[in-house]
Structures are given as C-alpha cells and as structure tokens.
Amino acid sequence: MPCITLTVSFKWEPWLYDNQHMPFQDFADLSRRSRERCSVPGAAVYKWKGHLAGGPHEGQLGVYYGETDDVFRRFGTHYRIGRQETNKRVREDFLKRGDIYPYVLSVTSVCLSGEDGIDVGFDPDIKTWRLLVEQLLIAHHREAAEDNTWLVNRQADG
C-alpha cells in the first residue's frame, strides 16, 4: 500500500507590535494600531497562549490556533465586538481572562516522503497550506496536551 509522510519543521515566534510581545489586553487598549508596526501583518498560522486568571478554566494554560490571510486584520476582529460567534467566544472566554500572548508559526521546511523524498516549500499565502498545518497542530495538541491545558478551538470540544 502506498504511503506518503508529511514532515513539517517549525518554530513559534512571538508576534510583536512596536517590537514588544504584548498580551491581548495591552494591544486591545491601544487607541490606534498600525499594520506597519507589526512583526507579521499578512498571512500566517497563529496561536494565542497564556494562563487563565478567571472563568471555568482558571489556572489552566489556554491555547487557541488559527490561520488567516491577514493576521493584523484577524487580530483586530478579536478586539472589536463583531458578529462572528467564534471571535466573541474566543475573546470573552479566553483572551480577556488572563495574560494571553500571540505567536506566529515560522515553518522552516515541509517534506513529503514516499518512494522519493520531495522537499516542498511552505507559502503562508496559500490557504490550503495554512488550513492543513492549523488542523495538524490542533490534532497534535489534542493528543499531546497535558491535563492542565485547555484547547480553546471548538473542534476539540466534540
């Protein structure tokens, strides 16, 4: 039976604003935000991570994974009261309940191996790649998470 193995090598880097790694609330309190002051303003796989200081998951480490073609705009939707239920839930149940910090994924290599190994590039501007990596991270987290970690993504709830 044929088999293809996908290997993704990566690291998480702090998402910076004005060269600072700010928690959600500090960034939300800024009256004016500028795309030019962000370390990564465009397409990315990202996560929010931090310890919760209140709510039903108090004391736990919370993690939320996402992907977007515009991280600056997406993070802005987390700060504003919007219509999308996921943004409301993530903001109210997670981001506002502790010092929660943003990170962006830096992919160093993607390799497909079967009979012949193939090195393929990761392009964050390609939505299919972002979605694939986001879902792999969620699945991996679900399997490897410690008891004191809350995976915020709704997919993990069911």
matplotlib code that plots the C-alpha trace (Angstrom):
import matplotlib.pyplot as plt

x = [0.0, 1.5, 2.3, 3.2, 4.7, 4.4, 7.0, 6.7, 9.6, 8.6, 9.0, 6.7, 7.8, 6.3, 4.0, 5.4, 3.8, 6.3, 9.0, 7.1, 5.4, 2.1, -0.7, -4.2, -5.4, -2.4, -2.8, -6.6, -6.1, -4.1, -6.3, -4.6, -3.0, -0.8, 0.0, 3.5, 4.3, 3.6, 6.3, 3.9, 1.0, 0.0, -0.8, 0.0, -0.8, -1.0, -1.8, -2.8, -1.4, -1.5, -2.6, -6.2, -6.9, -10.7, -13.6, -14.3, -10.7, -9.0, -5.4, -5.2, -2.9, -5.2, -4.2, -6.1, -4.9, -5.9, -5.0, -5.6, -4.5, -4.2, -3.1, -3.3, -6.9, -7.8, -6.3, -8.4, -11.6, -10.7, -10.6, -13.8, -17.2, -18.2, -20.9, -18.9, -19.6, -16.1, -14.5, -16.9, -16.3, -12.5, -12.4, -14.9, -14.0, -10.3, -8.5, -10.0, -9.3, -5.6, -2.3, -2.8, 0.0, 0.0, 2.5, 3.0, 4.3, 7.6, 7.8, 11.4, 10.7, 7.9, 8.9, 6.8, 8.4, 7.3, 9.4, 11.2, 11.5, 10.2, 11.0, 8.1, 8.0, 5.5, 3.8, 1.6, -0.3, -1.7, -4.8, -4.7, -1.3, -2.4, -5.5, -3.6, -1.0, -3.6, -5.6, -2.4, -1.5, -4.9, -4.9, -1.4, -2.3, -5.4, -3.3, -0.3, -1.8, -1.3, -4.3, -3.9, -4.2, -7.4, -7.5, -9.9, -10.7, -14.2, -13.2, -11.5, -14.7, -16.6]
y = [0.0, 3.4, 5.8, 9.4, 11.0, 14.7, 16.3, 20.0, 21.6, 24.8, 27.1, 29.6, 33.2, 36.0, 38.3, 41.7, 45.2, 48.0, 45.3, 44.2, 40.9, 42.2, 40.3, 40.7, 43.3, 45.6, 45.5, 46.0, 49.1, 50.9, 53.6, 53.4, 50.4, 50.4, 47.5, 48.9, 48.4, 44.6, 41.9, 39.9, 41.8, 39.3, 35.6, 33.3, 30.4, 31.8, 30.9, 32.7, 31.2, 32.0, 31.2, 31.9, 34.0, 33.6, 31.7, 28.0, 27.2, 29.4, 28.3, 26.3, 27.1, 28.1, 27.7, 28.8, 28.0, 29.9, 30.8, 33.9, 35.7, 38.9, 38.5, 42.2, 42.3, 39.0, 40.1, 43.3, 41.2, 39.7, 43.2, 44.5, 43.3, 41.5, 39.3, 36.1, 33.7, 32.3, 35.7, 36.5, 33.2, 33.4, 37.0, 36.6, 33.1, 33.2, 36.3, 38.6, 36.1, 36.4, 37.4, 35.8, 36.3, 36.0, 33.8, 33.2, 30.0, 30.1, 27.0, 26.0, 23.1, 20.9, 17.5, 14.8, 11.4, 8.3, 6.3, 9.6, 12.3, 15.7, 19.0, 21.4, 25.0, 26.4, 29.5, 31.1, 32.9, 29.6, 28.9, 25.2, 25.0, 27.2, 25.1, 21.9, 23.0, 24.6, 21.3, 19.2, 21.5, 21.1, 17.3, 17.1, 19.3, 17.3, 14.1, 15.6, 18.2, 17.9, 17.8, 21.4, 22.7, 23.9, 23.8, 26.6, 25.6, 24.3, 21.4, 19.9, 20.1, 17.5]
z = [0.0, -1.0, 1.9, 1.9, 5.1, 5.7, 7.9, 8.9, 10.8, 12.5, 15.5, 17.2, 17.2, 19.3, 17.3, 18.0, 18.0, 18.2, 18.9, 22.0, 22.7, 24.2, 25.8, 24.3, 26.7, 26.2, 22.4, 22.8, 24.9, 22.2, 20.6, 17.2, 15.7, 12.6, 10.3, 9.7, 13.4, 13.4, 13.0, 10.7, 9.2, 6.5, 6.0, 8.9, 11.1, 14.6, 18.2, 21.3, 24.5, 28.2, 31.7, 32.6, 35.7, 35.7, 34.4, 34.3, 33.1, 35.8, 36.4, 33.1, 30.2, 27.3, 23.6, 20.5, 17.0, 13.9, 10.3, 8.3, 5.1, 7.2, 10.8, 11.5, 10.4, 12.2, 15.5, 15.1, 14.9, 18.2, 19.8, 18.3, 19.1, 15.9, 14.7, 14.3, 17.2, 17.2, 17.7, 20.5, 22.2, 21.9, 23.2, 26.1, 27.2, 26.7, 25.6, 28.3, 31.1, 31.6, 30.0, 26.7, 24.1, 20.3, 18.4, 14.6, 13.1, 11.3, 9.0, 8.3, 6.0, 4.6, 3.2, 1.6, 1.6, -0.2, -2.6, -3.5, -0.9, -2.1, -0.3, -0.9, 0.2, 2.7, 1.4, 4.0, 1.2, 0.1, 2.2, 1.7, 3.4, 6.3, 6.9, 6.7, 9.2, 11.5, 11.7, 12.2, 15.1, 16.7, 16.3, 17.7, 20.6, 21.3, 21.6, 23.4, 25.7, 29.5, 31.8, 32.8, 29.2, 27.6, 23.8, 23.1, 19.5, 19.3, 17.1, 20.1, 22.2, 20.3]

ax = plt.figure().add_subplot(projection="3d")
ax.plot(x, y, z, "-o")
ax.set_aspect("equal")
plt.show()
